[in-house]
Amino acid sequence: MTEKCLLEGRVAIVTGAGLGIGRAIANRLAASGAHVIINDIDEISAREVEAGIHQAGGQAAVVLGSVVAANTADAMVKAARDHWGRLDILVNNAGVTRDAMIHRMSDEWFALVMDVTVKGTFQCIRAAAPLMCAAAEAELTAGKRVHRKIVNIASAAGICGAAGKVGHAAAKAAVIGITKTVAREWAPFLVNCNAVAPGIIARPEEAASPENIGVTDVRTQPPTQATTRTDNGFEFLMPALHPLREQVAAAGTADKTAQRMPLGRIGTPDDVAGAVAFLAGPDSDFITGTVLEVHGGMEFMNWVGLGGT
């Protein structure tokens, strides 16, 4: 079976598909034959992905909106049903990062990360239930066994923690918990639910996005006009953490990190997309409730916990 045929006729939703990892996933699934619902808050980026898939001979449609809004999840599922009459694959990729040490983290930043990453994943899975599980019930009654797939994008930070990324690490750990719970709940419907946990992934096209604030900005100052819980005395007791902020923001850090990686490079969006395509395809039909780590052997490094995607 060729890669083009692996997902032939299957229908997929990919959230946060306008840039970076999400774009790579949407393109990879489309290249494997899937019809793709592209979700993003940025219409220009989403339309670019849609046009690229159409030019390559694939099928795609765009649903704009934040996954924090419940009606966005409903709209994506409705679009899948209206366009192609089914939903076979759901990839929960949408997420944001707001990075700061825990004693400098604002309530607003922490809540935003949890809302997009955790609440968004929850709402998309819940919205998909009627279409995915109802179809499975009908198929099982007819004696057919058809697997459907949910793939959640977690992070190495959700497994190991990451200094300066308390919101990100907490949210991605919650995504892993959702993954394992849904794998148990939806197994009778032959819906496999797994997660991919990337490490450090290069996303140069997202550097200027307002949803991906630069490391220097967020790690050296608290958010303006936001509730902070910074205590100067506590800051004084933590001088060892301050060089970490400077190290992460320093020019050339990515190159130095790549040199330390066991495989000699940091990851790319295509590395993650390949893992997602595997978990979305037929070769993973007997895999559910797992977390596939895609980090190039980060755990073998003398790692200080800078976090991943």
C-alpha positions in Angstrom: 0.0 0.0 0.0 1.5 3.4 -1.0 1.5 6.3 1.3 -1.1 8.1 -0.9 -3.5 5.2 -0.3 -3.0 4.9 3.5 -5.7 7.4 4.4 -7.6 7.4 1.1 -11.1 8.7 1.7 -10.6 9.3 5.4 -11.7 12.7 6.8 -9.5 14.5 9.3 -9.7 17.6 11.4 -6.4 19.4 12.3 -6.5 22.3 14.8 -4.0 25.0 14.7 -3.1 24.0 11.2 -2.0 27.3 9.8 1.7 27.2 10.7 4.5 25.0 12.0 3.6 21.5 13.2 -0.1 21.9 12.4 0.6 22.8 8.8 3.0 19.9 8.4 0.4 17.5 9.8 -2.3 18.8 7.5 -0.1 18.5 4.5 1.1 15.0 5.5 -2.4 13.7 6.1 -3.6 15.2 2.8 -0.6 13.6 1.0 -1.7 10.3 2.4 -5.1 10.7 0.9 -7.2 12.2 3.7 -9.7 15.1 3.2 -8.7 17.7 5.8 -10.6 20.3 7.8 -8.0 23.1 8.5 -8.6 25.1 11.6 -6.7 28.2 12.7 -7.4 31.7 14.0 -5.3 33.2 11.2 -7.3 33.1 7.9 -4.3 34.0 5.7 -2.2 31.1 6.9 -5.2 28.7 6.9 -6.1 29.6 3.3 -2.4 29.1 2.2 -2.5 25.5 3.6 -5.9 24.9 1.9 -4.6 26.2 -1.5 -1.4 24.1 -1.2 -3.4 20.9 -0.6 -5.8 21.7 -3.5 -2.8 22.4 -5.8 -1.4 19.0 -4.9 -4.6 17.3 -5.9 -6.1 16.9 -2.4 -9.2 18.0 -0.7 -9.5 20.5 2.2 -11.8 23.1 3.8 -11.1 25.8 6.3 -12.9 26.5 9.6 -11.7 29.6 11.3 -11.9 30.2 15.1 -10.3 29.6 18.4 -10.7 26.1 19.9 -11.4 27.9 23.2 -14.9 28.6 21.8 -17.1 25.6 21.9 -18.9 26.6 18.7 -15.6 26.3 16.8 -15.3 22.6 17.7 -19.0 22.1 16.7 -18.4 24.0 13.4 -15.4 21.8 12.5 -17.3 18.6 13.1 -20.3 20.0 11.1 -17.9 20.9 8.2 -16.6 17.4 8.1 -20.1 16.0 8.0 -21.4 18.5 5.5 -18.4 18.1 3.1 -17.7 14.4 3.3 -20.3 12.8 5.6 -17.9 11.4 8.2 -15.0 12.0 10.6 -12.2 9.5 11.0 -9.2 11.4 12.4 -9.0 14.3 14.9 -5.6 15.9 15.6 -5.6 18.3 18.5 -2.6 20.5 17.8 -3.7 24.0 18.7 -1.9 25.6 21.6 -0.1 28.7 22.8 2.8 29.3 25.1 3.4 32.0 27.7 6.6 31.4 29.4 7.9 32.6 32.8 9.2 31.1 36.0 6.4 30.1 38.3 6.9 33.0 40.7 6.6 35.5 37.8 3.7 33.8 36.0 0.5 35.8 35.8 -3.0 34.4 36.3 -3.9 35.6 32.9 -1.0 33.8 31.1 -1.5 30.6 33.0 -5.3 30.6 32.3 -4.7 31.3 28.6 -2.4 28.4 28.1 -4.7 26.0 30.0 -7.7 27.3 28.0 -6.3 26.8 24.5 -4.4 23.6 25.2 -6.5 21.7 27.7 -10.0 23.1 27.2 -9.6 23.3 23.5 -8.6 19.6 23.3 -11.4 18.6 25.6 -14.0 20.5 23.6 -12.9 19.2 20.2 -13.0 15.6 21.4 -16.4 16.1 23.0 -17.8 17.6 19.8 -16.4 14.7 17.7 -18.2 12.1 19.8 -21.6 12.0 18.0 -20.0 11.7 14.6 -17.2 9.3 15.4 -18.9 7.0 17.9 -22.4 6.9 16.3 -20.8 5.7 13.0 -18.8 3.1 15.0 -21.9 1.7 16.6 -23.6 1.3 13.2 -20.6 -0.4 11.8 -20.1 -2.8 14.7 -23.8 -3.7 14.5 -23.2 -4.6 10.9 -20.2 -6.7 11.8 -17.6 -4.2 10.5 -14.5 -3.2 12.5 -13.4 0.3 11.4 -10.9 2.2 13.5 -10.9 5.9 13.9 -8.1 7.9 15.4 -7.6 10.8 17.8 -4.0 12.2 18.1 -3.3 14.8 20.7 -0.1 16.9 20.5 1.5 16.8 24.0 5.1 17.7 24.7 8.2 16.4 26.3 7.7 19.1 28.9 4.4 17.4 29.9 6.4 14.3 30.8 9.6 15.7 32.3 8.7 19.3 33.2 10.5 22.3 31.9 12.0 25.3 33.8 10.3 28.5 32.8 7.3 26.7 31.3 5.0 25.9 34.1 1.8 26.6 32.2 3.0 24.7 29.1 4.2 21.7 31.1 1.0 21.6 33.2 -1.3 21.9 30.1 0.6 19.2 28.1 0.5 16.9 31.1 -3.2 17.4 31.2 -3.4 16.5 27.5 -1.7 13.2 28.3 -4.3 12.6 31.0 -7.1 13.3 28.6 -5.5 11.0 26.0 -5.3 8.0 28.4 -8.9 8.6 29.6 -10.4 8.8 26.2 -8.4 5.7 25.1 -10.3 3.8 27.8 -13.7 5.4 27.2 -13.8 5.1 23.4 -12.0 1.7 23.0 -15.4 -0.1 22.6 -16.1 2.2 19.6 -12.7 1.2 18.0 -11.5 4.8 18.4 -7.7 4.8 19.2 -6.6 7.8 21.2 -2.8 8.5 21.4 -0.5 11.5 21.9 2.7 12.7 20.3 5.2 14.4 22.6 7.7 16.5 20.6 10.9 17.9 22.1 12.6 21.0 20.6 11.1 21.6 17.2 12.3 24.3 14.9 9.4 26.6 13.8 11.1 29.6 12.1 7.9 30.8 10.3 6.2 31.3 13.6 8.8 33.5 15.2 6.9 36.7 14.5 3.4 35.4 15.4 1.6 37.2 18.2 0.6 33.7 19.5 4.3 32.8 19.9 5.9 35.7 21.9 9.7 35.7 21.7 11.6 34.0 24.5 13.4 37.2 25.6 10.2 39.1 26.0 8.4 36.6 28.2 11.3 35.4 30.3 12.7 38.6 31.4 9.6 40.5 32.3 6.1 39.8 33.6 3.1 40.6 31.3 2.1 44.3 31.4 -1.3 45.2 33.0 -1.6 41.7 34.4 -1.8 40.2 37.9 1.6 39.1 39.0 2.8 37.3 42.1 6.4 38.3 42.1 8.2 38.9 45.4 11.5 40.6 45.3 12.8 38.7 48.3 12.0 35.5 46.6 13.6 36.6 43.4 16.8 37.4 45.4 16.9 33.8 46.7 16.8 32.4 43.1 19.9 33.8 41.3 20.6 30.4 39.8 17.5 30.6 37.7 18.3 33.9 36.1 21.2 32.7 34.0 18.8 30.1 32.5 16.6 32.9 31.2 19.6 34.6 29.6 20.9 31.3 28.2 17.6 30.5 26.5 17.4 34.0 25.0 21.0 34.1 23.8 21.8 34.1 20.1 23.0 30.8 18.8 21.3 28.7 21.6 19.6 26.6 19.0 22.9 25.7 17.3 24.5 24.8 20.6 21.5 22.7 21.5 21.6 20.8 18.2 25.3 20.0 18.8 24.3 18.4 22.1 21.5 16.3 20.7 22.3 12.6 20.3 21.1 12.7 16.6 23.0 16.0 16.0 20.0 18.2 15.2 16.8 19.6 16.7 13.4 18.4 15.3 11.3 19.7 12.4 7.6 19.9 12.0 7.8 17.0 9.5 9.3 14.8 12.2 6.2 15.3 14.2 3.9 15.0 11.2 5.3 11.6 10.4 4.6 10.3 13.9 1.0 11.7 13.7 0.5 10.1 10.3 1.5 6.7 11.7 -0.9 7.1 14.6 -3.7 8.2 12.3 -3.1 5.3 9.9 -4.0 1.6 9.8 -0.6 0.4 11.2 -1.5 1.8 14.6 -4.9 0.0 14.9 -3.6 -2.0 18.0 -2.0 1.1 19.7 -4.1 3.2 22.1 -3.4 5.2 25.2 0.2 5.7 24.4 2.5 8.7 24.2 5.0 8.6 21.3 8.0 10.8 22.2 9.5 12.6 19.3 12.5 14.4 20.7 15.7 13.0 19.2 17.0 11.4 22.4 16.7 14.5 24.6 16.5 12.2 27.6 20.1 11.1 27.0 21.4 14.7 27.3 22.5 16.5 30.4 19.3 18.4 30.1 18.2 21.4 32.2 14.6 21.4 31.0 14.1 24.1 28.4 10.9 22.4 27.2 9.7 21.6 23.7 6.9 22.4 21.4 
